[in-house]
Amino acid sequence: MARLIYAARAGLACFLTVGAATVFGASLPSGEGRDSVEAMCSSCHSVDRIAQSQGYSREGWLALSATMIDLSADPARRDTIADYLAEHFPPNERYAPNIVDGDTRISFREWVVPTLGQRARDPVEAPDGTIWWVGQWGNLVGQIDTASGEMREYPLPEGTKPHSVTVDRDGGIWIMGNKNATIGLLDPDSGDIKIFDMPDPAARDPHTGVFDANGQLWFTLQHSNQVGRLNPSTGEISLATMPTAGSRPYGIKIDATGTPWVACNGSNCLAKVDPKTMEVTEVTLPHDETTVRRLDIADDGMIWYVNSGRGRLGRYNPDSGDIREWPSPSGPDSHPYAIAIVNGVVWYNESGKRPDPLVRFDPATETFQSWPIPSGDIFSGIVRHMRPTLDGDLLIHQSATNRIIRVSIGK
């Protein structure tokens, strides 16, 4: 069932709040500024993330905090927070990645999106060359005109908390409503959003979507443990439950035959979905500790996946059943996350490291190369989804600093 909601195009105010906030049991060191840090930082995330960071100088903490909340009207509080963080959380090497040198040259172009603290993520290029992203915590979807640099944000219905955005072949903008069990279709001209509700109350969290060659939208529902299909012409939504409880379907891609393949973030499996019957068949991967955030499919049909649980890059041959894995450069706790194949080369990130590296793997030579991903003058992640551009570059993001990034490859 679809319904239409009008989304006003007024600018969004900063949604961060100050006041009593849960700190999720974390304990910060005593000192002047602690109360301000707890009040400001825990409004949107656990303060555990501060201790788990790579640490920064005073200037670095100022730069990072400025991407999350605007304290320019209260410089005394801003400076107190920066002083406290710099004293107790200076630069450290606890989560340092292993950066591998190589011959490929890349460059990064960054856009800082307007609304602070929104957790910008999952950029994708539309047929007209514009870039779209969602701000999950900001409850919005945004557009970048790459020629002019102009950005526009569209508020979403309350409680949408979008997890991803994808674009159909006609340029339609489709939004996964991760917290209100909807999929939305945005009209960029009017700001209207056509809403498709899930037909089953058990289907709570549309996650990642991808279109097949017939224009059908396939999507995962991670915590609902389901895979869905939406027919845009009729609005009909069909759902299938994963065979293994708690397998948590996450990333999804379509192979050359039109078959959807799904990554299991909760168990050691990949899954394929029959495009006609929606029967789900799981492929068991080695080692119980294996979990897979995302996957991609090469032109030769090989399915490449990130073994997030074991810090490896994997390849599955659907014809022979052969499975191979390579240790990621930064080791078993590197937690590879997003993945994309560009011109036969595999790209992914190591989200468990600080800074968050972008990794290149050449299947022809079985060699790695990696780069720290910038966020302006600092390094702060993480990439949760990456997708190729129409001309063979790569779109990534740094959700902690509200940056959308285009990676130019070999240019």
Long-range contacts (C-beta under 8 A, 24 or more apart in sequence): 1-196, 1-197, 1-199, 1-235, 2-194, 2-195, 2-196, 2-197, 2-235, 3-194, 3-195, 3-197, 4-192, 4-193, 4-194, 4-195, 5-157, 5-192, 5-193, 5-195, 6-190, 6-191, 6-192, 6-193, 7-154, 7-155, 7-156, 7-157, 7-186, 7-191, 7-192, 7-193, 8-155, 8-191, 9-152, 9-154, 9-155, 9-191, 10-155, 11-114, 11-153, 12-114, 12-115, 12-138, 12-140, 12-153, 12-155, 14-69, 14-70, 14-115, 14-116, 14-117, 15-115, 15-117, 15-118, 15-137, 15-138, 15-139, 16-40, 16-43, 16-44, 16-68, 16-69, 16-116, 16-117, 17-43, 18-43, 19-43, 23-47, 24-48, 26-51, 28-88, 29-88, 31-84, 31-87, 31-88, 32-80, 32-83, 32-84, 33-80, 33-81, 33-83, 33-84, 33-85, 34-84, 36-77, 36-80, 36-81, 36-84, 37-81, 37-84, 37-85, 40-69, 40-71, 40-81, 44-68, 44-117, 44-137, 50-85, 50-89, 51-89, 52-95, 52-354, 53-89, 53-354, 53-380, 54-91, 54-92, 54-93, 54-94, 54-95, 54-96, 54-354, 54-355, 54-379, 54-380, 55-89, 55-90, 55-91, 55-92, 56-85, 56-86, 56-89, 56-90, 56-91, 56-378, 57-86, 57-90, 57-91, 58-82, 58-83, 58-85, 58-86, 60-86, 60-91, 60-377, 60-378, 61-85, 61-86, 61-89, 63-376, 63-377, 63-378, 64-375, 64-378, 64-380, 64-400, 64-401, 67-112, 67-116, 67-375, 67-376, 67-400, 67-401, 67-402, 67-403, 68-116, 68-117, 68-400, 68-401, 68-402, 69-116, 69-117, 70-116, 94-354, 95-352, 95-353, 95-354, 96-353, 96-354, 97-329, 97-330, 97-334, 97-350, 97-353, 97-354, 97-355, 97-356, 97-357, 97-370, 97-372, 98-329, 98-330, 98-331, 98-370, 99-329, 99-357, 99-370, 99-371, 99-372, 100-329, 100-359, 100-368, 100-369, 100-370, 101-369, 102-360, 102-367, 102-368, 102-369, 103-369, 104-360, 104-369, 104-409, 104-410, 105-410, 105-411, 106-358, 106-371, 106-407, 106-408, 106-409, 106-410, 107-407, 107-408, 107-411, 108-373, 108-374, 108-405, 108-406, 108-407, 108-408, 109-405, 109-406, 109-408, 110-374, 110-375, 110-376, 110-403, 110-404, 110-405, 111-144, 111-149, 111-151, 111-403, 111-404, 111-405, 112-376, 112-401, 112-402, 112-403, 113-142, 113-151, 113-153, 113-402, 113-403, 113-404, 114-142, 114-151, 114-153, 115-140, 115-153, 115-402, 116-402, 117-402, 118-402, 119-399, 119-400, 119-402, 120-397, 120-399, 120-402, 120-403, 120-404, 121-163, 121-164, 121-384, 121-385, 121-397, 121-399, 122-163, 122-164, 122-165, 122-208, 122-384, 122-385, 122-397, 123-385, 123-387, 123-395, 123-396, 123-397, 123-404, 123-405, 124-165, 124-166, 124-167, 124-387, 124-395, 125-167, 125-387, 125-389, 125-390, 125-395, 126-167, 126-171, 126-173, 127-167, 127-169, 127-170, 127-171, 127-390, 128-171, 129-390, 131-395, 131-404, 131-406, 132-165, 132-167, 132-173, 133-165, 133-397, 133-404, 134-162, 134-163, 134-164, 134-165, 134-175, 134-176, 135-162, 135-402, 136-161, 136-162, 136-163, 136-178, 136-399, 137-161, 141-165, 141-173, 141-175, 141-186, 143-188, 144-404, 146-406, 154-186, 154-188, 154-191, 154-193, 156-184, 156-193, 157-182, 157-184, 157-193, 157-195, 160-184, 163-205, 163-206, 163-207, 163-208, 164-207, 164-208, 164-209, 164-385, 166-208, 166-209, 166-210, 166-211, 166-217, 168-211, 168-215, 168-217, 168-232, 169-211, 169-215, 172-232, 174-209, 174-217, 176-206, 176-207, 176-208, 176-209, 176-219, 177-206, 178-205, 178-206, 178-207, 179-205, 181-205, 181-206, 182-206, 183-209, 183-217, 183-219, 183-230, 183-237, 185-232, 196-230, 196-235, 196-237, 198-228, 198-237, 198-239, 199-237, 199-239, 200-239, 202-226, 203-228, 203-239, 207-249, 207-250, 208-250, 208-251, 208-252, 208-385, 209-252, 210-252, 210-253, 210-254, 210-260, 211-254, 212-254, 212-258, 212-260, 212-275, 213-254, 213-258, 214-258, 216-275, 218-252, 218-254, 218-260, 218-273, 219-252, 220-249, 220-250, 220-251, 220-252, 220-262, 221-249, 222-248, 222-249, 222-250, 222-265, 223-248, 225-249, 225-266, 227-252, 227-260, 227-262, 227-271, 227-273, 227-278, 227-280, 229-278, 238-278, 239-278, 240-273, 240-278, 240-279, 240-280, 241-280, 242-271, 242-280, 242-282, 243-271, 243-280, 243-281, 243-282, 244-269, 244-282, 247-271, 247-282, 250-292, 250-293, 250-294, 251-292, 251-293, 251-294, 251-295, 251-339, 251-385, 253-295, 253-296, 253-297, 254-297, 255-297, 255-301, 255-303, 255-318, 256-297, 256-299, 256-301, 261-295, 261-297, 261-303, 262-295, 263-292, 263-293, 263-294, 263-295, 263-305, 264-291, 264-292, 265-291, 265-292, 265-293, 265-308, 266-291, 267-291, 268-292, 268-309, 270-295, 270-303, 270-305, 270-316, 272-318, 283-316, 283-321, 285-314, 285-316, 285-323, 286-323, 286-325, 293-336, 293-337, 293-338, 293-339, 294-337, 294-338, 294-339, 294-385, 295-339, 296-339, 296-340, 296-341, 296-346, 297-341, 298-341, 298-344, 298-363, 299-344, 302-363, 304-339, 304-341, 304-346, 305-339, 306-336, 306-337, 306-338, 306-339, 306-348, 307-336, 308-335, 308-336, 308-337, 308-351, 311-335, 311-336, 311-350, 311-352, 312-336, 313-346, 313-348, 313-359, 313-361, 315-363, 326-361, 326-366, 326-368, 328-359, 328-368, 329-357, 329-359, 329-368, 329-370, 330-357, 330-370, 337-382, 337-383, 337-384, 338-383, 338-384, 338-385, 338-386, 338-396, 339-386, 340-386, 340-387, 340-388, 340-394, 341-388, 342-388, 342-392, 342-393, 342-394, 342-409, 343-392, 347-386, 347-394, 348-386, 349-373, 349-381, 349-382, 349-383, 349-386, 349-396, 351-381, 351-382, 351-383, 351-384, 354-379, 354-380, 354-381, 355-379, 355-380, 355-381, 356-380, 356-381, 356-382, 356-383, 356-398, 358-383, 358-396, 358-407, 373-398, 373-405, 375-400, 375-401, 375-403, 376-401, 376-403
